[in-house]
């Protein structure tokens, strides 16, 4: 019986052999470490070269996100795990509401611990979950695929692009072939990390580059939506000892209050740093501080200026 052969991916950058690491099996520990570090330095440069395209995607996503839209990541394998990781870190870091940053991975949560590579070949695999999100024009859907060819990811983007109105769409890939697969996608970010240290192991340079890109996208959107003041995460909520300490230090930094006074302010503000800072700087109670913030679209700088 004839067997259908899978597509030939030898032309995908992330599948090529790296001429600098062909002697890897004979390398010492120190040499392995040095080789990996050298390739990681090249990866950093590749992310730097992609800055204009990353910025363009963020600029497209910003208006909708600031209106309450969502940032949705879709990926399979390592790419999917990175999207879920970034999504899961947004609420505790920026106190963003659950569901504002969403990570969808082929195979669901079980795939976070146990690989399910076969599911990445299902072009329609993400459609039901995306349909349940009721995507709008204020949302942004970012597909993540190291090689740029993953059917699960391309199918998700095709579905989103077919909606009317459609969300902002983007694809993050680490191969130059991505553009050829990206029909209808609004923003294609090719981070050309090149061949991996171990051929095809995209959890390495491609994975690191993807993590950097996702950090940049989500953090910049949080900054632009008023969740950072100066370089302080003023939307952090004091829910454990570490975060109580951080909240008090932020309040102290922005108000000049001593440590004990800062803790008292945070407590009186219900654990909300922004409220505590407005209370101290404007000389008002919690209710008035919350009103001032609401009038300023919850942006601390504007609330203080008023």
KAMORA-V396019 format. One record per helix or strand of 2 or more residues. SS is the DSSP state (H for helix, E for strand). FROM is the first residue (numbers start at 0). TO is the last residue. If there is no record, write none. Layout:
ss->[SS & SS]
from->[FROM & FROM]
to->[TO & TO]
This chain:
ss->[H & H & H & H & H & E & H & E & H & H & H & E & H & E & H & E & H & H & H & H & H & H]
from->[12 & 18 & 23 & 28 & 50 & 70 & 76 & 100 & 107 & 116 & 126 & 139 & 150 & 167 & 177 & 186 & 204 & 240 & 258 & 272 & 285 & 299]
to->[14 & 20 & 25 & 48 & 65 & 74 & 93 & 104 & 111 & 120 & 132 & 143 & 161 & 172 & 180 & 189 & 223 & 254 & 267 & 281 & 294 & 304]
